[in-house]
Amino acid sequence: MIFLTLLPPLLLLFGQTLADVVQNGTACTVTPLSPTPVPVGGRPPDDTPQFLDAFRRCGTTSSGGSVTFTEGDFYLGQIMDVINLQNVDISIYGRLTWSTDIQYWLSRSIPVTYAQRSTAWRLGGTNITMRGHGKGLFFGNGQLWHTFVAHSQNVTMTNLDMNATSATQWTTVNTDGTNIWNSRDIRIANWTVTSGDDCICAKGNTTNMHVSNITCYESGGMVVGSIGSIPSQPDYVENVLFENVSLNHSSNAAWIKTYPGNGRVRNVTFRNIRFSDVNQPIYISPCIYTGQNCDNSRLGIQNVRWENITGTSRYNIGAGIHCSAAAPCQNLTFSGIDIRQKNGGAP
C-alpha cells in the first residue's frame, strides 16, 4: 500500500492488551489485540509490534517458516520495513487497517526511490509467498499507487481485488492498481481493479512481464510508462504481454506513454482487450504531460502489436499514434481491431 494522505480523523486512545504471537517451531500465528468491534470512541491498540515480531521470529529462517495472521481486525499505526525475509509463507485471513494519523505517515513513511513516492509497508527478501485465502483485506486509504514492485525478480501476483473508490464527490487521483519498475519475470493474473489512474503499468526497466485476465473500472487501462522522464537515465521496457483484459469507463485501453527522454520500448503486445466507454482506446505519446519536444525524444518504440482490440469509444477516436521524428516508431502492427462509437457506428 502506498500512503501520502489518509481520510478519516484519528480516534481516541483505547486501553492496550498483551501482544499475542504464538510460535511453534518456525511457524508464528498472530491474532489481533483489539476486541471486535472496537468500543465507540475508542482507538484500537497498535498491532504493528507483533507483526514485526512474528516476521523476526519466523520469517528469516534458512529452513523455511510461516507467519499466519488470523481472522479479525488488525490495526497498524507504524511503518513496517521488512526487507530481509527468507523462505517464508505469509497467510492473511484478517482485515488490516492502517491508522488515519496523516502527519505520522507524511513524516515517517518509507521512501521507495521512485518519483518521491513512499510506503507504509515495504516487504522484501527471497522466496516469499503471501496468500489472502479469499479473506485477507488491506484497508489503507492509500492516496497513490496501491502496489509497487521494484528491484525484484520472479514475482507472481494473482487473484487480487483493489478498490480506490472515493467516499466524496472528488475522484481518486493517481491511484494506480500496480506499477512495476526495475524488475523482471513478472506475472500478474486474475485481478479486479477500480482506480483513478493506470490499472496495470510497466514502468522503466521492466522485462518479461505477463499480464492476463484483468478487469478494470474507471482506470487508465493497460500501460507502458510513463518512462524517459530523466534524460540522463535511459529507460528500457521489453517483452511485455497484456492479454484477456476487460475495461469499463476508462480513459485509455492499451497505450504507451513516454517523456522525451532516452531508452527503448520493444516487443510489447496488447491482445484480446475488450472495453466499453473509453476515451482514447489505442494511444502512443512521446511527450506525455508536457506537449513539448515531442519530435526530439530519443526513446524508440519498436515491435508493438495490438491484436483483437474491441469496444466502444466515448469520443470519435479509435487510436492516436504520435511518434518522435528523432526516433520514429518501428514495426507497429494492428489486427482484429473493432472500435465503435459509444452511441453506435465506426469512429
C-alpha positions in Angstrom: 0.0 0.0 0.0 1.2 3.5 -0.8 0.4 6.3 1.5 0.6 10.1 1.3 -2.8 11.2 2.7 -5.4 9.4 4.7 -9.0 10.4 5.1 -10.9 9.8 8.4 -9.9 11.6 11.7 -7.9 9.8 14.3 -9.9 8.1 17.1 -9.2 8.4 20.8 -7.0 6.1 22.8 -8.2 2.7 23.9 -6.6 0.5 26.5 -3.8 -1.8 25.5 -3.7 -5.5 25.9 -0.8 -8.0 25.7 0.6 -9.0 22.4 -0.4 -12.3 21.0 2.2 -14.1 18.9 2.2 -17.8 19.3 5.3 -19.6 18.0 5.6 -23.3 17.2 9.0 -24.0 15.8 9.3 -21.8 12.7 5.6 -21.2 12.5 4.2 -18.0 14.0 0.5 -17.2 14.4 -0.7 -13.7 15.2 -4.1 -12.7 16.5 -5.5 -9.2 16.8 -5.0 -7.3 20.0 -8.3 -5.4 19.7 -11.8 -6.7 20.6 -14.2 -6.7 17.6 -15.9 -4.3 17.2 -13.8 -1.5 18.9 -15.9 0.3 21.5 -17.4 3.6 20.4 -14.9 6.4 21.0 -12.0 4.1 21.4 -8.8 3.8 19.5 -7.7 0.2 18.9 -4.3 -0.9 20.1 -1.5 -1.0 17.6 -0.8 -4.5 16.1 2.4 -3.3 14.4 4.9 -4.6 17.1 3.6 -8.2 16.9 3.6 -8.1 13.1 7.3 -7.2 13.2 8.0 -9.7 16.0 6.4 -12.5 14.0 8.5 -11.7 10.9 11.6 -11.6 13.1 10.9 -14.9 14.7 9.6 -16.9 11.7 10.4 -15.0 8.6 14.1 -15.3 8.2 14.9 -19.0 8.7 17.0 -20.8 6.1 14.9 -24.0 6.5 11.6 -22.1 5.8 9.0 -20.6 8.1 5.4 -19.3 8.1 3.6 -16.3 9.5 -0.2 -16.5 9.8 -2.4 -13.6 10.6 -5.8 -14.9 11.8 -9.3 -13.6 11.1 -10.2 -10.4 12.8 -9.3 -6.7 12.7 -5.6 -5.8 12.9 -4.8 -2.1 13.3 -1.4 -0.7 12.1 -0.1 2.6 13.4 3.5 2.4 12.4 5.6 1.8 9.3 6.8 -1.7 8.6 10.1 -2.1 6.9 10.5 -5.8 6.4 13.1 -6.4 3.7 15.2 -9.4 4.9 12.7 -12.2 4.7 13.8 -15.6 3.6 11.8 -18.8 2.7 8.6 -17.7 4.3 4.9 -18.4 3.7 2.6 -15.5 4.8 -1.1 -16.1 5.2 -3.5 -13.3 5.9 -7.0 -14.1 6.9 -7.9 -10.9 8.7 -8.5 -7.2 7.8 -5.5 -4.9 8.0 -6.5 -1.2 8.7 -3.9 1.5 8.8 -4.2 4.4 11.1 -5.5 7.8 10.0 -2.7 9.8 11.5 -1.9 11.8 8.4 1.0 13.7 10.0 2.7 10.5 11.0 2.5 9.0 7.5 3.8 12.2 5.9 6.8 12.3 8.2 7.7 8.7 8.7 6.6 6.7 5.6 9.4 4.8 3.8 10.8 6.3 0.6 10.8 3.9 -2.4 13.3 6.0 -4.5 10.9 6.4 -7.5 9.3 9.8 -8.1 9.3 10.8 -4.5 6.9 8.0 -3.6 6.7 6.5 -0.2 5.1 3.5 1.5 3.8 2.3 4.9 4.9 -1.3 4.4 8.0 -2.3 2.4 8.2 -6.1 2.0 11.3 -7.8 0.5 13.6 -10.8 0.6 13.9 -14.2 -1.1 11.3 -16.9 -1.7 8.3 -15.1 -0.2 4.8 -16.3 -0.7 1.8 -14.2 0.5 -1.8 -15.6 0.4 -5.1 -14.0 1.3 -7.2 -17.2 1.0 -10.1 -15.2 -0.3 -10.4 -13.3 3.1 -7.4 -11.1 3.6 -8.2 -7.4 3.2 -5.9 -4.3 3.3 -7.7 -1.1 4.2 -5.3 1.8 4.0 -6.9 4.7 2.1 -3.8 4.8 0.0 -3.9 8.0 -2.0 -1.4 6.9 -4.6 -0.4 3.6 -6.1 -1.7 0.5 -4.3 1.1 -1.9 -5.0 4.6 -1.1 -6.3 7.1 -3.7 -7.3 10.7 -2.5 -7.5 14.2 -4.2 -7.9 12.6 -7.6 -8.0 12.7 -10.9 -10.0 10.3 -13.8 -10.3 7.2 -12.1 -8.8 3.7 -13.6 -9.2 0.6 -11.7 -8.1 -2.7 -13.4 -8.6 -6.4 -13.1 -7.5 -6.4 -9.5 -6.1 -9.3 -7.2 -5.9 -8.4 -3.5 -5.5 -10.9 -0.6 -5.0 -9.9 3.0 -4.7 -13.4 4.5 -4.9 -13.8 7.9 -3.3 -16.2 8.4 -0.4 -16.8 12.0 -1.5 -17.7 13.8 -4.8 -14.0 14.0 -5.6 -12.3 11.4 -7.7 -9.3 9.4 -6.6 -6.4 10.9 -8.4 -3.3 8.8 -9.4 -4.5 5.7 -7.6 -2.8 3.1 -9.9 -3.5 -0.6 -9.4 0.1 -1.6 -9.6 3.4 -0.3 -11.1 6.4 -2.5 -12.0 9.8 -0.8 -12.1 13.3 -2.1 -12.5 12.1 -5.7 -12.3 11.9 -8.8 -14.5 10.0 -12.0 -14.8 6.6 -10.7 -13.5 3.3 -12.4 -13.7 0.0 -10.7 -12.9 -3.3 -12.6 -13.3 -6.9 -12.6 -12.2 -7.2 -9.0 -10.8 -10.2 -6.7 -10.5 -9.2 -3.1 -10.1 -11.3 0.1 -9.6 -8.9 3.0 -9.7 -8.5 6.6 -10.7 -5.5 6.1 -12.9 -3.4 3.3 -14.6 -4.8 -0.2 -13.9 -1.6 -2.2 -14.6 1.5 -0.4 -15.6 5.0 -1.4 -16.7 7.5 1.4 -15.9 11.1 1.8 -16.7 13.5 -1.2 -16.9 10.7 -3.8 -16.8 11.5 -7.0 -18.7 9.4 -10.2 -19.2 6.1 -9.2 -17.8 2.9 -11.2 -18.5 -0.5 -9.7 -17.5 -3.7 -11.7 -18.0 -7.3 -12.0 -17.0 -7.7 -8.5 -15.7 -11.0 -6.4 -15.2 -10.6 -2.7 -14.7 -13.1 0.0 -13.8 -12.6 3.8 -14.0 -8.9 3.3 -14.8 -6.2 4.3 -17.2 -6.0 0.8 -18.7 -3.0 -1.3 -19.7 0.0 0.9 -19.8 3.7 1.0 -20.7 5.0 4.2 -19.0 5.4 6.8 -18.2 9.1 6.4 -18.9 12.0 8.6 -20.0 11.4 11.4 -17.6 15.1 11.8 -16.7 17.2 12.2 -19.9 20.4 11.0 -18.2 18.8 7.8 -17.1 17.6 5.7 -20.1 14.5 3.5 -19.5 14.0 0.2 -21.2 10.9 -1.9 -21.4 11.0 -5.2 -23.3 8.9 -8.4 -23.7 5.6 -7.3 -22.1 2.3 -9.0 -22.9 -1.2 -7.8 -21.8 -3.9 -10.2 -22.7 -7.6 -11.0 -21.9 -8.4 -7.7 -20.3 -11.8 -6.0 -19.8 -12.0 -2.3 -19.3 -15.1 -0.2 -18.3 -15.4 3.6 -18.4 -11.6 4.2 -18.6 -9.5 6.9 -20.1 -7.5 4.6 -22.3 -7.3 0.9 -23.1 -3.9 -0.1 -24.5 -1.3 2.5 -24.7 2.3 3.7 -24.3 3.3 7.0 -22.7 6.9 8.4 -22.6 8.6 11.6 -21.9 11.0 13.0 -24.5 14.0 11.1 -22.9 16.2 8.2 -23.8 15.7 4.4 -23.9 13.6 1.9 -25.7 10.2 0.1 -25.7 10.4 -3.2 -27.6 8.3 -6.3 -28.0 5.0 -5.3 -26.4 1.7 -7.0 -27.2 -1.8 -5.9 -26.3 -4.1 -8.9 -27.1 -7.8 -9.6 -26.5 -8.6 -6.2 -25.0 -12.3 -5.6 -24.6 -13.6 -2.3 -23.4 -16.7 0.0 -23.1 -16.9 3.8 -22.9 -13.2 4.5 -23.2 -11.9 8.0 -24.1 -8.9 7.0 -26.3 -8.6 3.2 -26.8 -5.2 3.0 -28.6 -2.6 5.6 -27.9 1.1 6.4 -28.2 2.6 9.7 -26.9 6.4 10.6 -26.9 5.8 13.7 -24.8 3.2 12.8 -22.2 2.1 15.6 -19.8 4.5 18.2 -21.4 3.4 18.6 -25.0 6.9 19.9 -25.7 9.9 18.4 -27.5 7.7 15.7 -28.9 9.9 15.3 -32.0 13.2 15.3 -30.0 12.6 12.2 -28.0 15.3 9.6 -28.4 13.2 6.9 -26.8 12.4 4.4 -29.6 9.2 2.3 -29.7 9.6 -0.9 -31.7 7.7 -4.1 -32.4 4.4 -3.3 -30.7 1.3 -5.3 -31.6 -2.4 -4.7 -31.0 -4.4 -7.8 -31.6 -8.2 -8.3 -31.1 -8.9 -4.9 -29.7 -12.7 -4.4 -29.5 -15.1 -2.0 -27.8 -16.7 1.4 -27.7 -15.1 4.8 -27.7 -16.6 7.7 -25.7 -15.5 10.2 -28.3 -14.8 10.0 -32.0 -11.4 8.5 -31.5 -10.2 4.9 -32.2 -6.4 5.5 -32.0 -3.9 8.2 -31.6 -0.3 7.3 -32.7 2.2 10.1 -32.2 5.9 9.1 -32.7 9.0 11.2 -32.4 10.8 12.3 -35.5 14.2 11.7 -33.8 13.3 8.1 -33.0 10.4 7.0 -35.3 8.2 4.1 -34.2 9.1 0.8 -36.0 7.0 -2.2 -36.7 3.7 -1.3 -35.2 1.0 -3.9 -36.2 -2.7 -4.0 -35.8 -5.1 -6.9 -36.3 -8.7 -7.6 -35.3 -9.4 -4.0 -34.4 -13.1 -3.2 -34.0 -13.7 0.1 -32.2 -17.1 1.8 -32.4 -18.6 5.0 -31.1 -20.4 4.7 -27.8 -23.7 5.5 -29.5 -23.1 3.3 -32.5 -21.1 3.5 -35.7 -17.4 3.5 -36.5 -15.2 6.3 -35.2 
